[in-house]
Amino acid sequence: MTKKKEEIKTIEESKSQSSLENFDKPITQADMQRMMANNNANKIVLGATFASLETIIGKDIIDKKTNQTKVDADGIVQKYNDKYYASFTFDGGAVRTELTHPQSIELQEGVRYLCTGRLAPVNVFGKLEIQPVFSKYERLF
């Protein structure tokens, strides 16, 4: 056996020995909860710069039976809610995500944020895609 192979074998044996030592210890309830939380984790944390905000104005609501725009009791035309999309840039790429109205007001262009969220199915032009959905934006500097 060459010296390199002997070193690799020694490292592997020490790793397996340390895992066997931990195996003999009883698992506490706190350890089990931590392991289950890590096993089921769906969390994304991304440091990114807020690049731009795109606002899509809500269209008129059309009644499917009459093909006319819906009007409420006061005579005001009913519209779908406006949608807000933010573009964030980070080292190596960019991501576009939907925002709520209060979030769209709070975020400032050119400022770095720590975006915290999860991966979730998002409907894009009638097709479900797995994309990041951020729920918290913390200003970094």
C-alpha positions as CSV (number, residue, x, y, z in Angstrom):
1,M,0.0,0.0,0.0
2,T,1.3,3.4,-0.8
3,K,1.7,6.1,1.8
4,K,-1.3,8.1,0.4
5,K,-3.6,5.1,0.6
6,E,-2.5,4.5,4.2
7,E,-3.3,8.1,5.1
8,I,-6.7,7.9,3.6
9,K,-7.4,4.6,5.3
10,T,-6.3,6.0,8.7
11,I,-8.6,9.1,8.2
12,E,-11.6,6.9,7.3
13,E,-11.0,4.7,10.3
14,S,-10.9,7.7,12.7
15,K,-14.1,9.1,11.2
16,S,-15.9,5.8,11.6
17,Q,-14.5,5.4,15.2
18,S,-15.8,8.8,16.2
19,S,-19.2,8.1,14.8
20,L,-19.3,4.8,16.7
21,E,-18.4,6.7,19.9
22,N,-21.4,9.1,19.4
23,F,-23.7,6.1,18.6
24,D,-23.2,4.6,22.1
25,K,-24.5,7.8,23.7
26,P,-28.3,8.0,24.5
27,I,-30.3,10.4,22.4
28,T,-32.1,13.0,24.4
29,Q,-35.5,14.5,23.4
30,A,-33.8,17.8,22.5
31,D,-31.4,15.9,20.2
32,M,-34.3,14.2,18.5
33,Q,-36.2,17.4,18.0
34,R,-33.1,19.1,16.5
35,M,-32.6,16.1,14.2
36,M,-36.2,16.2,13.1
37,A,-36.1,19.9,12.5
38,N,-33.0,19.6,10.4
39,N,-34.5,16.7,8.5
40,N,-37.7,18.7,7.6
41,A,-36.0,22.0,7.1
42,N,-37.0,24.2,4.2
43,K,-35.2,27.5,4.7
44,I,-33.4,29.8,2.4
45,V,-31.2,32.7,3.6
46,L,-29.8,35.0,0.9
47,G,-27.8,38.2,1.1
48,A,-28.8,40.2,-1.9
49,T,-29.1,43.7,-3.3
50,F,-32.6,45.0,-4.2
51,A,-32.3,45.8,-7.9
52,S,-35.7,46.8,-9.1
53,L,-39.5,46.8,-8.4
54,E,-42.0,45.9,-11.1
55,T,-45.7,46.7,-10.5
56,I,-48.4,45.0,-12.5
57,I,-51.6,46.9,-12.3
58,G,-54.7,44.8,-11.6
59,K,-57.1,44.4,-14.5
60,D,-60.9,44.8,-14.4
61,I,-62.9,41.8,-13.1
62,I,-65.1,40.5,-15.9
63,D,-68.4,38.7,-15.2
64,K,-68.2,35.3,-17.0
65,K,-72.0,35.2,-17.7
66,T,-72.5,38.7,-19.2
67,N,-68.9,39.4,-20.3
68,Q,-69.2,42.9,-18.7
69,T,-66.9,44.4,-16.1
70,K,-68.2,44.0,-12.6
71,V,-69.4,47.1,-10.7
72,D,-70.0,47.3,-7.0
73,A,-73.0,49.0,-5.3
74,D,-71.3,52.4,-5.4
75,G,-70.7,52.2,-9.1
76,I,-66.9,51.6,-8.8
77,V,-65.4,49.2,-11.3
78,Q,-64.0,46.1,-9.5
79,K,-60.3,45.3,-10.2
80,Y,-57.9,42.5,-9.3
81,N,-55.2,43.4,-6.7
82,D,-52.0,44.9,-8.0
83,K,-49.0,42.6,-8.0
84,Y,-45.5,43.6,-7.0
85,Y,-42.3,41.7,-8.2
86,A,-38.8,42.5,-6.8
87,S,-35.6,41.6,-8.5
88,F,-32.6,40.8,-6.2
89,T,-29.1,40.4,-7.4
90,F,-26.5,38.4,-5.5
91,D,-23.0,37.1,-6.3
92,G,-23.5,34.7,-9.1
93,G,-27.1,35.4,-10.2
94,A,-30.4,37.1,-9.7
95,V,-33.8,36.1,-8.4
96,R,-37.3,37.6,-9.0
97,T,-39.9,37.2,-6.3
98,E,-43.4,38.4,-5.5
99,L,-43.9,41.0,-2.7
100,T,-46.8,42.2,-0.7
101,H,-47.8,45.9,-0.9
102,P,-46.3,46.9,2.5
103,Q,-43.0,45.1,1.6
104,S,-42.9,46.9,-1.8
105,I,-43.1,50.2,0.0
106,E,-40.4,49.4,2.6
107,L,-37.6,48.1,0.3
108,Q,-35.2,50.6,-1.3
109,E,-33.3,50.1,-4.5
110,G,-29.6,49.6,-4.3
111,V,-29.7,48.5,-0.6
112,R,-28.5,45.0,0.6
113,Y,-31.0,42.8,2.4
114,L,-30.8,39.5,4.2
115,C,-33.8,37.7,2.6
116,T,-35.2,34.8,4.6
117,G,-37.8,32.4,3.2
118,R,-38.4,28.9,1.8
119,L,-38.8,27.0,-1.5
120,A,-42.4,26.6,-2.6
121,P,-44.4,25.8,-5.8
122,V,-45.2,29.1,-7.6
123,N,-47.7,29.4,-10.5
124,V,-45.9,30.9,-13.5
125,F,-48.1,31.3,-16.6
126,G,-50.2,28.3,-15.5
127,K,-47.2,26.1,-14.8
128,L,-46.0,25.2,-11.3
129,E,-42.3,25.9,-10.6
130,I,-40.3,25.5,-7.4
131,Q,-38.9,29.0,-6.6
132,P,-37.8,30.9,-3.5
133,V,-40.5,32.7,-1.6
134,F,-39.2,35.2,0.8
135,S,-41.1,36.4,3.8
136,K,-38.6,38.5,5.7
137,Y,-36.2,41.2,4.5
138,E,-33.7,42.6,7.0
139,R,-31.6,45.6,5.9
140,L,-27.9,44.8,6.2
141,F,-26.2,48.2,5.7
